[in-house]
Every structure is written in C-alpha cells, then in structure tokens.
C-alpha cells in the first residue's frame, strides 16, 4: 500500500484490510502510521540494496559488476515497479531516511560503507584509465549513472508508456531489450 500510494496516500484502515489484520493490531505493533511507513520503507529497499552494495564493493571485474547490477536492478524493479517512485518520494519528504536505510540494510553507517565501495571502484577505474580502456570518471558518477539508467524507466513509466504508446506487455518487452542493451551502452560510454 505504501509503495503504491506513498505514505501520505496510504490509510491505516486500508493497510489493515489489505494485510487482513485488525486496525488496532497495526496501531499496537507500530503505534503510528509514520512508524509503520518507516518499517515498510526499510523492508522495501532492503530487498535489493545489500546485494548491490556487495557487488559494488567486490573485487569482481568491473564489466561483470555492471552486468550483475543491471540484472539485479531490473529483476527487482520488474517485481516492484512502484518502488523507485516510493523511495524517491520518501527520501524527498524524509531526507534522514536515506542514511537510516543504508544503516539498517548494511548494519553500518553510511560513512563506513561509502569508503569501501568508492575505494574498490576507484582502484578498478584507475587501472582501466591507465591502460587506456576507459576514460576517467569519478566512482560516485559511475554508480549514479548506472543506477539512473536502471531506475529511470520504472520511475518515469507512465510518461514513457504514454510517449511510446506502450501497454504492459510492450513495457515488459522494452525492459527485456534494455536488459540486453544496457551493459554495452553503459560500458561503451566509458570508452576513451
């Protein structure tokens, strides 16, 4: 319910009905809609975020990381297409949730996770730049560009569907094609 309607649009009565539980039970366990929303937000984002962080921080080849992250993101977003809009909305209205989210899904503070990911990516990018296989790019830009290319079609789905005249089946085919094309497109954009 939160993912489809956002925190402001979700009503406790509707949430209880959809979950097939008593509304009083929701209030007993969570005390407020905000606390329930926080739990829903953490659960929704924690389904994919730890794996993405793990892949980024790994010593796998950069090209394999790109392909794996695209697979993970597109698979996850195909199962939860409303998630990008929900997360963007929640972080916009509750900026502190971004840090809380990273801490809750990794068990570590953002300040502890970021250096590990950035250091590994910097090492891999620098090696490719030195051997003239890649143009220079900051690790942070690398991650944001990669994630944006995966997330945008889902976050902007109504607009894309309207512009391109897509129904559900056409959008699924579009994403299947994107899964094939995106690794080469992303890595090609980084060639010198």
C-alpha positions in Angstrom: 0.0 0.0 0.0 2.8 2.5 0.9 4.7 1.6 -2.2 1.7 2.1 -4.5 0.3 5.2 -2.8 3.1 6.7 -0.7 2.9 7.5 3.0 0.5 10.4 2.6 -1.9 8.4 0.4 -2.0 5.2 2.5 -4.6 4.9 5.2 -4.3 2.7 8.2 -7.7 1.2 7.6 -6.8 0.3 4.0 -3.5 -1.1 5.1 -5.1 -3.3 7.8 -7.7 -4.5 5.2 -5.1 -5.4 2.6 -3.0 -7.2 5.2 -6.1 -8.9 6.6 -5.4 -7.8 10.1 -7.3 -5.7 12.7 -6.5 -2.0 12.5 -6.0 -2.0 16.3 -3.3 -4.6 15.9 -1.4 -2.3 13.5 -1.6 0.5 16.0 -0.5 -1.8 18.8 2.6 -3.0 16.9 3.6 0.2 15.1 2.0 2.9 17.2 1.7 5.3 14.3 1.4 5.4 10.5 4.8 7.0 10.4 6.5 4.1 12.2 4.7 1.6 10.0 5.8 3.6 7.0 9.4 3.6 8.2 9.2 -0.2 8.6 7.7 -0.6 5.1 10.3 1.7 3.6 13.2 -0.3 5.1 11.7 -3.6 4.1 11.0 -2.5 0.5 14.5 -1.1 0.0 16.4 -3.8 1.9 15.3 -6.4 -0.6 17.9 -5.3 -3.2 20.2 -2.7 -1.7 22.6 -5.0 0.3 23.3 -7.1 -2.8 24.0 -4.1 -4.9 26.4 -2.7 -2.3 28.0 -6.1 -2.0 28.5 -6.3 -5.8 30.0 -2.8 -6.0 32.4 -3.4 -3.1 33.5 -6.8 -4.5 36.7 -7.4 -6.4 34.8 -8.8 -9.4 35.8 -7.4 -12.8 34.2 -4.0 -13.5 32.4 -5.3 -16.6 30.9 -8.2 -14.6 29.8 -5.7 -11.9 27.9 -3.6 -14.4 26.1 -6.6 -15.9 25.3 -8.0 -12.5 23.9 -4.7 -11.1 21.8 -4.2 -14.2 20.4 -7.7 -13.8 19.7 -7.3 -10.1 18.1 -3.8 -10.5 15.9 -4.7 -13.5 14.8 -8.0 -11.9 13.9 -6.3 -8.7 12.2 -3.4 -10.3 10.2 -5.6 -12.6 8.8 -7.3 -9.4 8.3 -4.0 -7.6 7.7 -1.4 -10.3 6.3 1.3 -7.9 9.4 1.1 -5.7 11.5 3.9 -7.3 8.7 6.4 -7.1 8.1 5.4 -3.5 11.7 5.6 -2.4 12.2 9.0 -4.2 9.1 10.4 -2.6 10.0 9.1 0.9 13.6 10.4 0.7 12.3 13.8 -0.6 9.9 14.2 2.3 12.1 12.5 4.9 15.8 13.1 4.0 17.0 11.4 7.1 15.6 8.1 5.9 18.3 7.7 3.3 21.0 7.4 6.0 18.8 5.3 8.2 18.1 3.0 5.3 21.7 2.4 4.5 22.5 1.7 8.1 19.5 -0.6 8.5 20.3 -2.7 5.4 24.0 -2.9 5.8 24.3 -2.8 9.6 26.8 0.0 9.2 26.8 3.8 9.0 26.8 5.4 5.5 30.3 6.8 6.4 31.5 3.2 6.8 30.0 1.8 3.7 30.9 4.6 1.2 34.7 4.4 1.5 34.8 0.7 0.8 32.7 0.9 -2.3 34.4 4.1 -3.6 37.9 2.7 -2.9 37.2 -0.5 -4.9 35.6 1.3 -7.8 38.4 3.9 -7.9 41.0 1.2 -8.0 39.3 -0.6 -10.9 38.5 2.6 -12.8 42.1 3.9 -12.4 43.5 0.6 -13.7 41.4 0.8 -16.8 42.1 4.5 -17.3 45.9 3.8 -17.0 45.6 1.0 -19.6 43.5 3.4 -21.9 40.5 1.1 -21.8 38.3 3.7 -20.0 38.0 7.4 -19.8 38.3 8.9 -16.3 35.1 9.1 -14.2 34.6 9.6 -10.5 33.3 6.4 -8.8 30.3 8.3 -7.4 29.4 9.4 -11.0 29.9 5.8 -12.2 27.4 4.5 -9.6 24.8 7.2 -10.0 24.9 6.9 -13.9 24.5 3.1 -13.7 21.7 3.2 -11.2 19.8 6.0 -13.0 19.9 4.1 -16.3 18.2 1.2 -14.5 15.7 3.1 -12.3 14.5 5.8 -14.7 12.3 3.7 -16.9 10.4 2.5 -13.8 10.2 5.9 -12.1 9.0 7.5 -15.3 6.9 4.6 -16.5 3.6 6.5 -17.0 5.4 9.1 -19.1 7.4 6.6 -21.1 4.3 4.5 -21.8 2.3 7.5 -22.9 5.1 8.8 -25.1 5.9 5.5 -26.7 2.4 4.1 -26.8 3.2 1.1 -24.6 0.9 -1.2 -22.8 2.0 -3.6 -20.0 3.3 -6.2 -22.5 5.2 -3.7 -24.6 6.8 -2.2 -21.5 8.0 -5.6 -20.4 9.5 -6.2 -23.8 11.1 -2.8 -23.6 12.7 -3.8 -20.3 13.8 -7.2 -21.6 15.5 -5.4 -24.5 17.1 -2.9 -22.1 18.5 -5.7 -20.1 20.4 -6.9 -23.2 21.4 -3.4 -24.5 22.3 -1.5 -21.3 25.6 -3.2 -20.3 27.1 -2.5 -23.8 25.7 1.1 -23.8 27.0 1.9 -20.3 30.4 0.4 -20.8 30.6 1.9 -24.4 30.0 5.4 -23.0 33.1 5.0 -20.8 35.5 4.0 -23.6 38.1 6.7 -24.4 
